[in-house]
């Protein structure tokens, strides 16, 4: 349900149901009137048994995202720290998103062979 603006707060209702006088919606209402989203269905789907094709897709997505983080993002963070440069979280998030969305462009630098394959699709990789 919606309690107001701002970034949504994910919760699992069951986790809050045993707490005396507590509920995720009440907590969210106290924290800046944020939107509340029950993430239990998504977690259930994520933890569900997967077929071989889906497992392969998840593994490849994780490998590609990890390579992107290790090759580009960590270096950007270290450079900012070394130069005592202020970098906004939104700027760093945009850099991550730009790299992930354009993985094929960086395939050789990432040294992840399957990214260069014709059937590799960037939309199956997410930087969450």
N, C-alpha and C positions, 0 to 999 in steps of 0.2 A: 504494500500500500504506500501511498505517497503522504509524507508528512511535511514536505516543503522542498526547497531547492537544495543545491549543492550536490556533491558527489555521493552516489548511493552507498549505503552501508549494507554489506552482505551479512546474512546471519542464517543460522540453522535453528528454527523455532524450538525443536526438541531440546537443544542445549539450554534454553532459557526457561523451559516449562517447569522445571523443578526448583527454580530459585524463588524464594519467598518474596513476593511483591515485585519481582523483576520480569521484564519482558524485553525483547529486542526492540519492539516498537516504542516502549516507554524510554528505554535508553537512548534510542535515536532521537526521540523528541527532545530529550534533555541536551543532546549534542547537536546544536545548531539546526534543529528541525530538518534533518536529512531524510532523503528517500530511503526506504527500507526494502530490501529484496531478499526473498528466501532463496538461498543458494543450494539447498538440499537436493533438488532435482538435478542440478548440474553436477554436483559431487557424485551422486548416484550413477549418473551416466558415465562420468569420467572413470569411476571405479568398476564399472561393469566389465564382464568378460568380453574380450575383444577377439575378432578373428585375425588370422595371420596378416591379411592385407592392412587392417587398421593398425595392428601393432607395428608393422613396417613403416607406415605413415607417421605414427607417433615417434618412433625412434629416429627417423630421418628429420622430422621437424625439430626434435630436441638437439640432434647433432648440428644441424644448420644454425639454430639459434645460439647454441653454445659457441660454435666457431665464430659467429658474428660478434658475440659479446667479448670473447677472448682476443680476437684479432683487432677489433676496432674500438669498442666502447671502453674497455679497461684502459687502453692506451690514452683515450681522450680524458678519462678521469684522472689518470696519473699525470698527464701533461698539465691539466688545470691545477692540480695540487702542487706540482713542482714549480709552476710559475706563479703560484698564489693567486690564480685567476678565479674570479667569481663566475660561476656558471649556474644558471637557473635550472631547476629540475625540469621545467618545461622545455628548455633548450636541449638538455641531454635526452629527454624522452623523444623529442623530435628527431634527433640524430639516430637514436636506436631505431625508430620507426622507419626512417629513410633507408637505413642499411638493410633492415629486414625485408622491406617492400621490394628492394632492388637486389636481392641476393645473387641472381644470375650475373649481374654486372660485376660482382665481386668474387665470382666463383673461383678463379685462379688464385687470388690472394687468400681466400678462405681455406684452400686446399681440402675441399670436401667434394670428391668426384661426382657424386650423384646430382649435385646442383647443376652441373653442366648437361645432364641428360635432357633430352627433348620433352619427356613427360613430367619433368619437375615443375610444380606450380607454386609460385610464391604465396598464393592465398591460403595454402595449407600450413604456413609457418606463421606463428604469432609470437610477439615479443613479451606478452603479458608481463 
